[in-house]
Amino acid sequence: MLNRVWLVFFTVSLLAILLRLFQGDTAVLASSVEGLFASAKLAAEIALGLIGVLALWMGLMRVGEKAGMVSLLARCTEPLLCKLMPEIPRGHQAFGSVTMNLTANVLGLDNAATPLGLKAMQDLHSVNPDKETASNAQILFLVLNTSSVTLVPVTVFLYRAQQGAASPADVFLPILLATTASTLAGLLAVALVQRLALFSAVVLGYGALILGSLSALVFYLGTLAAEEIARVSGAMGNGVLLMLVFLFILGAAWRRVAIYDEFVEGAKEGFGQAIKLIPFLLAMLLAIGLLRASGALDYLLSLLAALVNALGGDTRFVDAMPTALMKPFSGSGARAMMLETMAHHGVDSFAGRLAAVLQGSTETTFYVLAVYFGAVGIKYSRHAVGCALVADLAGILAAIGVCYWFYG
């Protein structure tokens, strides 16, 4: 699947370059070459930037495993994850790693979520019989990560505040609804392909508990001002993070684990993992960079606007679509598109609000796919890309529908 995706990206880029040359735009040649070299530089910068944080969390996770704290956390979610990942044996450390990653994602702890996700992917890979092909459990885990399960998108609020929004957090509920739609769509897509029993008593019970907790939290946060939401969510996330760190260290000390030695051994694994990521990141970022530099995404946006006009539809949403089109490929690119839309149309305009909701509704699919699968050397992704794109599409459609509902 990844081979076909890569070929499609380069083929579409070539067609876009040829079309721009036919229109007399020779600057596309220079911009495309510049995009290739910039992507190569970016791949190395991302991988090198991950060294410290990967070493930190791989070291802490090793200490936490020796202390028994990770397995203790896993017991809370193991009944649910056993239903969703039936090929993972009960009591396996992967359940703890997956729980840690999803918790970091929900709390918006990006610096912790990625290294914890790589650790979870490694643990899931340890029981994968075919080391070059993604297992069912790895695909489900990846799709959940690409669907963006962040509860409070504080960074989106901060960008809206910087742009002068009257109420920076008024997109909170639309984002929550959109990201919930993308997560559920991704989960359902994987469940259909893998024939998972989503309607079992265990899954429905956990679902009711999660939705009830989310509803209570949303109700509480809805009573706060934007600054208070950012403060409470930040304190909550950082507090949970520090609590886990101290529990790991003190728990390991209580069990007389050689804390320093175990941390160093785990950190060594993190260092090697970061270097190993460079070729996989480079391959994906090259294709994405060329797709952007060639103008292919601009042509797609123009085609969409023409189609909506021809059908007599409301075209207001088209102004925010650059963010939606960029998000699966590049987080920084989508962020730039969101800020440009806010600056051009107004932060509190329909397009400005929709761009913010789109930014918070899904994750950078192809980046996550390259990093997570690349970390364990997976070459054949099976239905992972298709299910992840279903989640992306659901998030985009939900964001558009919710914004028309909230903002008319």
C-alpha positions in Angstrom: 0.0 0.0 0.0 2.8 2.5 0.9 4.5 1.8 -2.4 1.3 2.7 -4.3 0.7 5.8 -2.2 4.3 7.0 -2.9 3.8 6.4 -6.6 0.5 8.3 -6.6 2.1 11.3 -4.9 4.9 11.5 -7.4 2.6 10.9 -10.4 0.2 13.6 -9.3 3.1 16.0 -8.6 4.5 15.3 -12.1 1.2 16.0 -13.7 0.8 19.3 -11.8 4.4 20.4 -12.8 3.7 19.6 -16.5 0.4 21.6 -16.3 2.1 24.6 -14.8 4.9 24.4 -17.4 2.2 24.3 -20.1 0.8 27.5 -18.6 4.3 29.1 -18.8 5.2 28.9 -15.1 8.8 27.8 -15.2 9.3 28.8 -11.5 7.7 25.5 -10.6 10.9 23.7 -11.5 13.0 25.6 -9.0 10.3 25.4 -6.3 10.0 21.6 -6.8 13.7 21.0 -6.4 13.8 23.3 -3.4 10.9 21.3 -1.9 12.9 18.1 -2.3 16.0 19.4 -0.5 13.9 21.1 2.2 12.1 17.8 2.8 15.4 16.0 3.2 16.6 18.6 5.7 13.3 18.5 7.6 13.4 14.7 7.9 16.8 14.8 9.6 15.8 17.7 11.8 12.7 15.9 13.0 14.5 12.7 13.7 17.4 14.4 15.5 14.9 16.5 17.5 13.3 13.3 18.7 16.5 11.9 20.1 16.2 13.6 23.5 12.5 13.1 24.0 12.6 9.5 22.8 15.6 8.7 25.1 13.8 10.3 28.0 10.5 8.4 27.6 12.0 5.1 26.6 14.2 5.3 29.7 11.2 6.2 31.9 9.0 3.5 30.4 11.7 0.9 31.1 11.8 2.0 34.8 8.0 2.0 34.9 7.9 -1.5 33.6 10.4 -2.8 36.1 8.4 -1.0 38.8 5.2 -2.8 37.7 3.4 0.5 37.3 2.8 0.1 33.5 1.2 -3.3 34.1 -0.9 -1.7 36.9 -2.2 0.9 34.4 -2.8 -1.8 31.8 -5.2 -3.6 34.1 -7.6 -0.7 33.9 -7.9 -0.9 30.1 -7.0 -4.5 29.4 -10.6 -5.8 29.3 -11.4 -3.3 26.5 -8.2 -3.6 24.6 -8.5 -7.5 24.7 -11.7 -7.1 22.7 -10.2 -4.6 20.3 -6.9 -6.4 19.9 -7.7 -10.1 20.4 -4.4 -11.4 19.1 -2.5 -9.7 21.9 -2.2 -12.2 24.9 -3.6 -11.1 28.2 -1.1 -9.5 30.6 1.2 -8.4 27.7 3.1 -5.1 28.3 1.6 -3.7 25.0 -1.6 -2.9 26.8 0.2 -0.6 29.2 2.1 1.1 26.4 -1.0 1.7 24.4 -2.8 3.0 27.5 0.0 5.4 28.2 0.0 6.7 24.6 -3.7 7.2 24.3 -3.7 9.0 27.7 -1.0 11.4 26.5 -2.9 12.0 23.3 -6.2 12.7 25.1 -4.4 15.2 27.5 -2.7 16.9 24.5 0.8 16.0 25.6 2.4 15.9 22.2 6.0 15.6 23.5 5.1 12.5 25.4 2.6 11.0 23.0 5.0 10.3 20.1 7.7 8.4 22.1 5.0 6.6 24.0 3.4 5.7 20.7 6.6 4.3 19.3 7.1 2.2 22.5 3.6 0.9 22.1 4.2 0.1 18.4 7.3 -1.8 19.4 5.5 -3.8 22.1 2.7 -4.7 19.6 5.4 -5.7 17.1 6.9 -8.2 19.5 3.9 -10.5 19.0 3.5 -9.8 15.3 4.3 -13.0 13.4 5.2 -11.2 10.1 7.7 -8.5 10.9 7.3 -6.7 7.6 3.5 -6.6 7.6 1.3 -4.6 10.0 -0.8 -6.7 12.4 -4.4 -6.0 13.1 -3.6 -4.6 16.5 -0.9 -2.2 15.0 -3.4 -1.0 12.4 -6.0 -0.2 15.0 -3.5 1.6 17.2 -2.2 3.6 14.2 -5.8 4.6 13.1 -6.7 5.7 16.6 -3.6 8.0 16.6 -4.3 9.4 13.2 -7.9 10.2 14.1 -6.7 12.7 16.8 -8.1 11.8 20.2 -7.0 15.1 21.9 -9.6 16.2 24.4 -8.7 19.9 24.7 -6.8 21.4 21.7 -5.1 24.2 23.7 -2.8 25.2 20.8 -5.7 26.0 18.6 -7.2 28.2 21.3 -3.8 30.0 21.7 -3.6 30.6 17.9 -7.1 32.1 17.9 -6.2 34.3 20.8 -3.1 35.5 19.0 -5.2 36.4 16.0 -7.6 38.5 18.2 -10.6 36.1 18.5 -13.4 37.5 20.7 -13.8 34.1 22.4 -10.8 31.9 21.5 -12.3 28.7 23.0 -15.7 29.0 21.3 -14.5 26.3 18.9 -14.0 23.8 21.7 -17.3 21.9 21.3 -17.2 21.8 17.5 -13.6 20.4 17.6 -14.6 17.8 20.2 -17.6 16.7 18.1 -15.5 16.6 14.9 -12.6 14.6 16.5 -15.1 12.2 18.1 -16.6 11.6 14.7 -13.2 10.9 13.1 -12.2 8.6 15.9 -15.4 6.6 15.8 -15.3 6.4 12.0 -11.7 5.1 12.1 -12.6 2.6 14.8 -15.7 1.4 12.8 -13.7 1.1 9.6 -11.1 -1.1 11.3 -13.8 -3.1 13.1 -15.6 -3.8 9.8 -12.4 -5.0 8.1 -11.1 -7.0 11.1 -14.6 -8.1 12.2 -14.2 -6.9 15.8 -17.1 -7.4 18.2 -17.8 -3.8 19.0 -21.3 -4.5 20.5 -20.1 -6.8 23.3 -21.0 -5.9 26.8 -17.4 -5.0 27.7 -17.0 -2.6 24.8 -20.4 -0.9 25.3 -19.7 -0.6 29.0 -16.3 1.1 28.5 -17.9 3.2 25.8 -20.6 4.4 28.1 -18.1 5.2 30.8 -15.8 7.1 28.5 -18.7 9.1 26.9 -20.1 9.9 30.4 -16.7 11.1 31.6 -16.3 13.2 28.5 -19.7 14.7 28.9 -19.1 15.7 32.5 -15.7 17.2 31.6 -17.2 19.1 28.7 -20.0 20.5 30.9 -17.4 21.6 33.4 -15.0 23.2 30.9 -18.0 24.9 29.2 -18.5 27.0 32.4 -14.9 28.4 32.1 -13.5 31.2 30.1 -10.9 30.5 27.4 -7.9 31.4 29.6 -9.3 29.1 32.4 -9.8 26.2 30.0 -6.2 26.5 28.9 -5.0 26.8 32.5 -7.0 23.8 33.7 -6.2 21.5 30.8 -2.5 22.4 31.0 -2.4 21.8 34.8 -4.3 18.5 34.3 -2.0 17.2 31.6 1.3 18.3 33.2 0.1 17.0 36.6 -0.7 13.6 35.3 2.6 13.5 33.5 4.6 14.4 36.6 2.6 12.0 38.7 3.5 9.1 36.4 7.2 10.0 36.4 7.4 10.1 40.2 5.3 6.9 40.5 7.7 5.1 38.1 10.8 6.3 39.9 9.5 5.8 43.5 7.8 2.5 42.6 11.0 1.1 41.1 13.0 2.3 44.1 10.5 0.5 46.4 11.1 -2.7 44.5 14.8 -2.2 44.7 15.3 -1.8 40.9 18.6 -0.3 39.7 16.8 2.9 38.6 19.8 4.7 37.0 21.0 1.6 35.1 17.5 0.7 33.8 16.9 4.3 32.7 20.2 4.4 30.8 19.4 1.1 29.0 16.0 2.4 28.0 17.4 5.7 26.8 19.9 3.8 24.6 17.0 2.2 22.8 15.4 5.6 22.3 18.6 7.0 20.7 18.8 4.1 18.2 15.1 4.4 17.4 15.4 8.1 16.5 18.2 7.4 14.0 16.4 4.5 12.5 13.4 6.8 11.7 15.3 9.0 9.2 14.9 6.9 6.0 11.2 6.4 6.6 10.6 10.0 7.4 12.7 11.1 4.4 10.7 8.9 2.0 7.3 10.2 3.1 8.4 13.9 3.5 9.9 13.9 0.0 6.7 12.8 -1.6 4.6 15.3 0.5 7.1 18.2 -0.2 6.9 17.6 -3.9 3.1 17.4 -3.8 3.0 20.9 -2.1 5.7 22.5 -4.2 4.2 21.3 -7.5 0.9 23.1 -6.9 -1.1 19.9 -7.0 -3.0 20.8 -3.8 -3.9 24.2 -5.2 -5.3 22.5 -8.4 -7.4 20.2 -6.2 -8.8 23.1 -4.2 -9.7 25.0 -7.4 -11.4 21.8 -8.8 -13.4 21.5 -5.5 -14.6 25.1 -5.7 -15.7 24.7 -9.3 -17.6 21.5 -8.5 -19.5 23.1 -5.6 -20.3 26.2 -7.7 -21.6 24.0 -10.5 -23.8 22.1 -8.1 -25.1 25.4 -6.7 -23.9 24.7 -3.2 -22.7 27.0 -0.4 -19.0 27.6 -1.1 -18.1 29.3 2.2 -16.4 26.1 3.4 -14.0 26.0 0.5 -12.0 29.0 1.9 -11.0 26.8 4.8 -10.3 23.6 2.8 -6.5 24.3 2.4 -6.2 23.4 6.1 -8.2 20.2 5.5 -6.2 19.2 2.4 -2.8 19.9 4.1 -3.6 18.3 7.5 -3.1 14.6 6.5 0.3 15.5 5.0 1.9 18.1 7.2 1.1 19.5 10.7 3.1 22.7 10.2 1.7 23.1 6.7 -1.9 22.8 8.0 -1.1 25.2 10.8 0.3 27.8 8.3 -2.9 27.3 6.1 -5.1 27.9 9.2 -3.3 31.1 10.2 -3.4 32.4 6.6 -7.2 31.7 6.4 -7.7 33.5 9.8 -5.6 36.5 8.6 -7.3 36.7 5.2 -11.0 36.1 6.2 -10.9 37.1 9.9 -10.4 34.8 12.9 -14.1 34.9 13.8 -15.4 34.5 10.2 -17.0 31.2 9.2 -13.8 30.2 7.2 -11.6 31.2 10.2 -13.6 29.1 12.7 -13.9 26.2 10.3 -10.1 26.2 9.7 -9.5 26.0 13.5 -12.0 23.1 13.8 -10.4 21.3 10.9 -6.9 21.8 12.5 -8.1 20.1 15.7 -10.3 17.4 14.2 -7.6 15.0 12.7 -3.9 14.2 12.9 -1.1 14.3 10.3 -1.9 10.8 8.9 1.0 10.2 6.6 3.6 11.5 9.1 2.2 9.3 11.8 2.2 6.4 9.4 5.8 6.9 8.4 7.0 7.4 11.9 5.1 4.5 13.7 5.5 1.9 11.0 9.0 3.0 10.1 10.0 2.6 13.8 9.4 -1.2 13.6 10.4 -1.7 9.9 6.9 -2.4 8.5 6.7 -2.3 4.7 3.2 -3.6 4.1 0.5 -1.5 5.8 -2.5 -3.5 4.5 -5.7 -1.6 5.3 -4.1 1.0 7.6 -4.0 3.8 5.0 -7.6 3.3 3.9 -9.0 3.2 7.4 -7.0 6.2 8.4 -8.2 8.2 5.4 -11.8 7.2 6.3 -11.3 8.7 9.7 -9.8 11.9 8.1 -12.7 12.2 5.7 -15.2 11.7 8.5 -13.4 14.4 10.6 -13.5 16.9 7.7 -17.2 16.3 6.9 -18.1 16.5 10.6 -16.1 19.7 11.0 -18.0 21.3 8.0 -21.4 20.1 9.2 -20.8 21.2 12.8 -19.6 24.6 11.8 -22.7 25.2 9.6 -24.8 24.1 12.6 -23.0 26.3 15.1 -22.1 29.3 13.0 -24.7 29.2 10.2 
